[in-house]
């Protein structure tokens, strides 16, 4: 082998090796945490930490049971004001619905009526969802530059993830409540207390004719599982709603509003925050019509 060919091969090997060494990898979730050089004017307080799903409780107890596979986090302090601290969490969930559940909990419903799709920002936090990934940046100190800094930190982590996430769409069940009048449909893995504590449920807020109420829907897999859950729910002092060909019940809370729950095949659904029983019946029928239509479409 002559010297020219040897040095050409050596150059190629060194180039490939250097790219491997200095490229942001996807094997370690800590690679998605911004470096000091990414955020001028800020520096890391500590080395980024990571934790796997089974040990998530050692970081935050309230993160247990959320479907987290692994996560990394780090805090940053401002050079100008050491009391200004940004905390960045990059979380990979077991699936996109688990990630959407976390996003739904943090983002919630917009007061402007605009539904946050995959990004949400306010003066103290930024959250971005990319498939099964969540980027969550937050700060406790109020500052005029918070919105810009929060977006900057979150966008850096988002750029490192790139297209290395699942492009799977959310399940079509999310769209069923939209057929019943909802515009922004969120999801809860653990369940919501107002929605009878039902886990794995889609929910939404609806404003109609100056009335605000909430609706929910959950696929339980089988009719037997659905009815078992229904019986468990209504055992908590619910009143059976007598109607033809339906299994429905309601309860009145201490504020005078009603929560309704009903079943159709393998789906359990209902509403809460309703101020009139007849309104509740109409809402149940609207959801049932949407569920029946969806059921026929997947047969």
C-alpha positions in Angstrom: 0.0 0.0 0.0 1.5 3.3 -1.0 1.8 6.2 1.4 -0.9 8.3 -0.4 -3.6 5.6 0.0 -2.5 4.9 3.6 -2.9 8.5 4.6 -6.3 8.8 2.8 -7.6 5.8 4.7 -6.1 7.1 7.9 -7.9 10.5 7.4 -11.2 8.8 6.7 -10.9 6.7 9.9 -10.0 9.7 12.0 -12.9 11.7 10.6 -15.4 8.9 11.3 -14.0 8.4 14.8 -14.2 12.1 15.6 -17.8 12.3 14.4 -18.6 9.4 16.7 -16.9 11.0 19.7 -18.4 14.5 19.4 -21.8 13.9 17.8 -24.8 14.2 20.1 -25.8 10.5 20.5 -29.3 9.0 21.0 -28.2 6.2 23.4 -28.1 8.4 26.4 -31.0 10.7 27.3 -28.6 13.1 29.1 -27.3 13.9 25.6 -30.5 16.0 25.1 -29.7 18.2 28.1 -28.3 21.7 27.0 -24.6 22.2 27.6 -23.2 25.4 29.1 -22.1 26.5 25.6 -25.7 26.2 24.4 -27.0 28.8 26.8 -24.7 31.8 27.1 -25.2 33.6 30.4 -26.0 30.4 32.2 -24.1 27.5 33.6 -24.9 24.1 34.9 -25.1 23.8 38.7 -24.4 20.1 38.6 -23.7 17.4 36.1 -27.0 16.1 34.4 -28.5 13.2 36.4 -30.5 10.3 35.0 -32.9 7.7 36.3 -34.6 4.7 34.9 -38.4 4.1 35.2 -38.4 1.6 38.1 -36.3 4.1 40.2 -38.2 7.2 39.3 -39.6 7.6 42.8 -36.0 8.3 44.0 -36.2 11.5 42.0 -39.9 12.5 42.4 -42.5 10.4 44.1 -45.3 12.0 42.1 -43.6 10.8 38.9 -44.2 7.2 39.8 -46.8 5.3 37.7 -46.7 7.8 34.9 -45.2 5.4 32.4 -41.7 7.0 32.4 -39.0 4.8 30.8 -36.1 7.0 31.6 -35.3 10.7 32.1 -32.5 13.2 32.6 -32.5 16.6 34.4 -30.2 19.5 35.2 -30.4 22.9 36.8 -28.8 26.1 35.5 -28.1 29.4 37.2 -27.8 32.8 35.6 -24.5 34.6 35.7 -26.3 37.9 36.3 -28.5 36.7 39.1 -27.7 33.4 40.8 -31.2 33.3 42.2 -32.5 32.8 38.7 -32.6 29.1 38.2 -33.9 27.0 35.2 -34.6 23.3 35.6 -34.6 21.2 32.5 -36.2 17.7 32.4 -36.1 15.5 29.3 -38.3 12.5 29.8 -38.8 9.4 27.5 -42.1 7.6 28.2 -43.1 4.1 27.4 -45.5 5.3 24.7 -47.0 8.4 23.1 -50.2 8.3 25.2 -48.2 8.3 28.4 -46.3 11.4 27.2 -49.5 13.1 26.1 -51.0 12.4 29.5 -48.1 14.3 31.2 -48.3 17.1 28.6 -52.1 17.3 29.2 -51.6 17.6 33.0 -49.0 20.4 32.7 -50.6 22.3 29.8 -54.2 21.9 30.8 -57.0 23.9 29.1 -56.2 27.3 27.6 -58.3 30.2 28.9 -58.2 31.6 25.4 -59.8 28.5 24.0 -56.7 27.7 21.9 -55.8 24.0 22.4 -52.1 23.4 23.1 -51.1 20.7 20.6 -47.5 19.8 21.3 -46.1 23.0 22.9 -47.1 25.2 25.8 -45.5 28.2 27.4 -46.2 30.6 30.2 -44.1 32.9 32.4 -42.7 30.1 34.5 -42.6 26.9 32.3 -42.2 25.5 28.9 -43.3 22.0 27.8 -42.8 20.4 24.4 -44.0 16.9 23.4 -42.2 15.0 20.6 -43.7 11.5 20.2 -42.8 9.7 23.4 -40.5 12.5 24.6 -41.3 15.4 26.9 -39.1 18.5 27.4 -40.1 20.3 30.6 -38.4 23.5 31.6 -39.5 25.5 34.6 -38.4 28.3 36.9 -39.8 29.7 40.2 -38.5 33.2 40.0 -40.5 35.8 38.2 -38.4 37.7 35.6 -39.2 39.7 32.4 -36.8 37.5 30.4 -38.4 34.2 31.5 -40.5 33.6 28.4 -37.5 34.0 26.1 -35.2 31.9 28.2 -37.7 29.1 28.7 -38.2 28.9 25.0 -34.5 28.9 24.4 -33.8 26.1 26.8 -36.6 23.9 25.6 -35.9 24.5 21.9 -32.3 23.4 22.4 -33.3 20.1 23.8 -35.9 19.7 21.1 -33.3 20.2 18.4 -31.1 17.5 19.9 -34.0 15.0 19.8 -34.5 16.0 16.2 -36.6 13.3 14.4 -35.4 10.5 16.7 -38.9 9.9 18.2 -42.0 7.9 17.3 -44.1 9.5 14.6 -47.1 7.5 15.7 -50.3 9.4 15.9 -52.5 9.5 19.1 -55.2 6.9 19.1 -58.3 7.7 17.0 -60.4 7.5 20.2 -59.1 11.0 21.0 -61.3 12.3 18.2 -64.5 10.8 19.4 -65.2 13.5 22.0 -64.7 16.1 19.3 -67.7 14.6 17.5 -69.6 15.3 20.7 -68.7 19.0 20.7 -65.2 19.1 22.3 -62.5 21.1 20.6 -59.5 20.3 22.9 -59.2 16.7 24.0 -56.6 15.8 26.7 -55.7 12.5 28.2 -55.0 11.1 31.7 -53.2 7.8 32.4 -53.9 7.8 36.1 -57.4 9.3 35.9 -59.2 12.3 37.2 -61.1 12.5 40.5 -64.0 14.5 38.9 -64.3 11.9 36.2 -65.1 9.2 38.8 -61.4 8.4 39.1 -61.4 6.5 35.8 -57.9 5.8 34.5 -56.8 5.9 30.9 -59.4 8.4 30.0 -59.7 11.2 27.4 -61.4 14.4 28.7 -62.3 17.8 27.5 -63.9 21.1 28.6 -66.9 22.3 26.6 -68.4 25.8 26.5 -71.9 25.8 25.1 -74.6 28.4 25.5 -72.7 30.1 28.3 -72.5 26.8 30.2 -69.1 25.2 30.9 -68.9 21.5 31.6 -66.4 18.6 31.2 -66.7 15.3 29.3 -64.7 12.1 29.5 -64.4 8.8 27.6 -62.4 5.6 28.2 -61.9 2.3 26.3 -61.8 -0.5 28.8 -61.1 -3.3 26.3 -64.1 -5.5 26.9 -67.7 -5.1 27.9 -67.1 -7.2 31.0 -64.3 -4.9 32.2 -66.4 -1.8 31.3 -69.4 -3.0 33.3 -67.1 -4.1 36.3 -65.7 -0.6 36.4 -69.2 1.0 36.0 -70.5 -1.1 39.0 -67.5 0.0 41.1 -68.0 3.7 40.2 -71.8 3.8 40.9 -71.3 2.0 44.3 -70.1 5.3 45.6 -73.7 6.7 46.2 -74.6 7.2 42.6 -78.2 7.2 41.6 -79.3 5.0 38.7 -80.7 7.0 35.8 -83.7 5.2 34.4 -83.6 5.3 30.6 -84.3 2.8 27.8 -81.4 0.6 26.7 -78.7 2.5 28.7 -76.7 1.9 31.8 -76.3 5.4 33.4 -76.0 7.0 36.8 -75.3 10.3 38.4 -74.3 11.9 41.7 -74.6 15.5 43.0 -71.6 17.0 44.7 -71.5 19.5 47.6 -71.4 22.4 45.1 -74.7 21.4 43.6 -73.3 20.2 40.2 -73.7 16.7 38.8 -71.4 14.0 37.5 -72.8 11.5 35.1 -71.4 8.2 34.0 -72.6 5.7 31.4 -71.5 2.7 29.3 -71.8 1.5 25.8 -70.2 -1.8 24.9 -66.5 -1.5 26.0 -66.5 2.3 26.5 -67.3 4.1 29.7 -68.1 7.8 29.4 -69.8 10.7 31.1 -69.5 14.3 32.2 -69.0 16.5 35.3 -69.6 20.1 36.3 -73.2 19.9 34.9 -75.7 22.1 36.7 -78.9 20.6 35.3 -80.0 16.9 35.2 -81.6 17.3 31.8 -78.5 18.9 30.4 -76.6 15.9 31.7 -78.9 13.5 29.9 -78.4 15.4 26.6 -74.7 15.4 27.0 -74.7 11.6 27.6 -76.7 11.1 24.5 -74.3 13.2 22.4 -71.4 11.2 23.6 -73.2 7.9 23.1 -74.0 8.9 19.5 -70.3 9.7 18.9 -69.2 6.5 20.4 -71.7 4.4 18.4 -70.5 6.0 15.2 -66.9 5.3 16.2 -67.7 1.7 17.1 -69.3 1.1 13.7 -66.2 2.6 11.9 -63.8 0.2 13.5 -65.8 -3.0 13.0 
